[in-house]
Structure formats: structure tokens, C-alpha cells
Amino acid sequence: MHCPYCRDTDTRVLDSRVADDGGSIRRRRTCSSCDRRFTTVEKMQLTVLKRSGATEPFNRDKAIAGVRKACKGRPVTDAQLACLGQEVEDAMRLSGQAEFAAHEIGLAILSPLRALDEVAYLRFASVYRAFENAEDFEKEIEILRLERNAQAGFETGLRPSTSEAHSAPTG
């Protein structure tokens, strides 16, 4: 590590701390030559394995560009997309892996996008899950409906079968 003040390479670490999110390490250092102190931050570099076999550093903006297309004409703000990008990157870092196939990143986007906007989710999913026909859309829409109904029942404290059980005539 070069000292940023005198460029000497003889530096030593005084203190190391892992960031709250676990994605980086902060090191407090001192230079043996000029006695000045400085801080460095080390982050795990996420890389993307492209279909061609090439690798490149993960770029959150590039990942969000595809989502932005799916959100065109939808009530989704840039701030919401930025949050989605951060959520996806955090999930990738927490997995402990450093390299991801490009397709895996697209799949990692699906869940937070579903929570953000269902129409944008369907658009994006149609590409990443390779929908081939209208039936694929219909199946995915049915899954969304079932999940929404289950969530609504959970939030109101009702189970779908509760009302049916109490409405049966007693004889």
C-alpha cells in the first residue's frame, strides 16, 4: 500500500473493521516514513461472467438499464430503481460469491422488481425466464394472483377456507 502523502510503500495497519453491511473492510493505516495516518476501504469486487466467456466488473447502472426498459411507462421513479439496484447488489455480496453469470443477475432482479411493479416484473420475467407463448404469461399472472390473495388473507387474518367452514348449514 502506497502512502497517499509521500508515496512510500512502508505502511502498517493500525486498525481493521468490517463495515456494518459486511461488504467492505475499513483499515486505518500509518506511514513509517512520514508518520501520517490514512484510511483505506477494501470492497469485494463482484464480476459478471458473460455468455461469451468474458468477465467484467459488476456495474449496477448497467443492470438497472434493463429494468428501466421494463419500467417504461410505469409509475416507477429513478430513486426506486436505485434502491432496487442496491438491494440486488447487497444480495449478491451477501451470497459470498464474487462471480455471477449474467443470467443469475437477471434472476436476482426478479423478486425485488415483483414487489416494486407487477407489470414491469412480467415484462422483465418474459425475457429472463424465456416466455415462449401466452400460456407462459398466464401461468405467471396466476401465480401473482395466488400470492396476492394469500397475502391479503394473511394481512386480514382470514384464511381462504374460514368463511366456507362457517357458512355451511347445520342440521
C-alpha positions in Angstrom: 0.0 0.0 0.0 1.4 3.4 -1.0 1.1 6.3 1.4 -1.1 8.9 -0.3 1.1 11.7 1.1 4.7 10.6 0.4 4.1 7.5 -1.8 6.3 5.4 0.4 5.4 1.7 0.4 6.2 1.0 4.0 2.8 1.4 5.7 1.3 -0.6 8.6 -2.3 -1.3 9.6 -3.4 0.2 13.0 -7.0 -1.0 13.0 -9.3 -3.0 10.8 -13.1 -3.1 10.9 -15.7 -4.8 8.9 -18.5 -2.5 7.7 -22.0 -3.0 9.1 -23.2 -4.5 5.8 -20.2 -6.9 5.7 -19.4 -5.8 2.2 -16.2 -3.9 2.9 -13.3 -3.6 5.4 -12.1 -0.2 6.7 -8.4 -0.1 7.6 -6.7 2.7 9.5 -3.0 2.9 8.4 0.1 4.8 9.3 3.1 5.5 7.1 6.5 4.6 8.6 8.3 7.3 6.5 6.2 10.4 7.1 4.1 9.3 10.2 0.9 10.4 8.7 -2.3 8.4 9.0 -4.8 7.5 6.4 -7.8 5.2 5.8 -8.4 2.6 3.1 -11.6 0.7 2.3 -11.5 -2.7 0.7 -14.5 -4.0 -1.1 -15.1 -7.4 -2.7 -15.1 -6.9 -6.5 -18.2 -8.5 -8.0 -17.6 -9.8 -11.5 -20.1 -10.8 -14.2 -19.4 -13.8 -16.4 -20.9 -13.0 -19.9 -22.2 -15.6 -22.3 -19.2 -15.1 -24.4 -17.0 -16.3 -21.5 -15.5 -12.9 -20.9 -15.7 -11.4 -17.4 -16.3 -7.7 -16.4 -16.8 -5.9 -13.2 -20.4 -5.7 -12.0 -22.0 -2.4 -12.9 -25.2 -1.6 -11.0 -26.2 1.0 -13.6 -25.9 -1.5 -16.4 -28.0 -4.0 -14.5 -30.7 -1.3 -13.8 -30.7 -0.2 -17.5 -32.6 -3.4 -18.4 -35.0 -2.9 -15.6 -35.5 0.7 -16.7 -36.7 -0.6 -20.1 -39.2 -2.9 -18.4 -40.5 0.0 -16.3 -41.0 2.3 -19.3 -44.4 4.0 -18.9 -44.9 2.6 -15.4 -45.1 4.7 -12.2 -41.5 3.8 -11.1 -39.1 6.5 -10.1 -35.3 6.6 -10.6 -35.0 6.6 -6.8 -36.9 3.3 -6.6 -34.7 1.8 -9.3 -31.6 2.9 -7.4 -33.0 1.2 -4.3 -33.7 -1.9 -6.3 -30.2 -1.9 -7.7 -28.7 -1.5 -4.2 -30.9 -4.4 -2.9 -29.7 -6.7 -5.7 -26.1 -5.8 -5.2 -26.4 -6.3 -1.4 -28.0 -9.7 -2.0 -25.1 -10.7 -4.4 -22.5 -9.6 -1.8 -24.2 -11.5 1.0 -24.1 -14.7 -1.0 -20.4 -14.8 -0.6 -19.7 -15.4 -4.3 -17.5 -13.0 -6.2 -18.5 -14.1 -9.8 -22.0 -14.4 -11.2 -23.3 -15.4 -14.6 -25.1 -12.5 -16.3 -28.3 -14.6 -16.3 -28.1 -15.0 -12.5 -28.1 -11.3 -12.0 -31.3 -11.0 -14.1 -32.9 -13.7 -12.0 -31.8 -11.9 -8.8 -33.7 -8.8 -10.0 -37.0 -10.6 -10.4 -38.1 -10.7 -6.7 -37.5 -7.1 -5.8 -39.0 -6.0 -9.2 -42.1 -8.0 -8.5 -42.6 -6.1 -5.2 -42.0 -2.8 -7.0 -44.2 -3.2 -10.0 -46.0 -6.3 -11.3 -46.3 -5.1 -14.9 -42.6 -4.3 -15.1 -41.9 -7.6 -13.4 -43.9 -9.5 -16.1 -42.0 -7.7 -18.9 -38.6 -8.4 -17.4 -39.5 -12.0 -16.5 -40.7 -12.7 -20.0 -37.1 -12.1 -21.2 -35.2 -13.8 -18.3 -37.5 -16.8 -18.0 -37.7 -17.0 -21.8 -41.5 -17.0 -22.1 -42.4 -18.6 -25.3 -46.2 -18.1 -25.6 -49.3 -16.5 -24.0 -49.7 -19.5 -21.7 -46.3 -18.7 -20.0 -47.7 -15.2 -19.2 -51.0 -16.7 -18.0 -49.2 -19.1 -15.6 -47.1 -16.3 -14.2 -50.1 -14.0 -13.8 -52.0 -16.8 -12.0 -49.0 -17.2 -9.6 -49.1 -13.4 -8.9 -52.8 -13.6 -8.2 -52.5 -16.5 -5.8 -49.7 -14.8 -3.9 -51.6 -11.6 -3.7 -54.7 -13.4 -2.4 -52.7 -15.3 0.1 -51.0 -12.1 1.3 -54.4 -10.3 1.5 -55.8 -13.2 3.6 -52.7 -13.1 5.8 -53.0 -9.4 6.4 -56.7 -9.5 7.3 -56.2 -12.6 9.5 -58.6 -14.6 7.3 -57.8 -17.9 5.8 -59.5 -18.7 2.5 -61.3 -21.7 3.9 -62.6 -20.0 7.1 -65.6 -18.3 5.6 -66.6 -21.5 3.8 -66.5 -23.5 7.0 -68.8 -21.1 8.9 -71.3 -20.8 6.1 -72.2 -24.5 5.9 -75.7 -25.2 7.1 -76.1 -27.1 10.3 -78.7 -29.7 10.5 
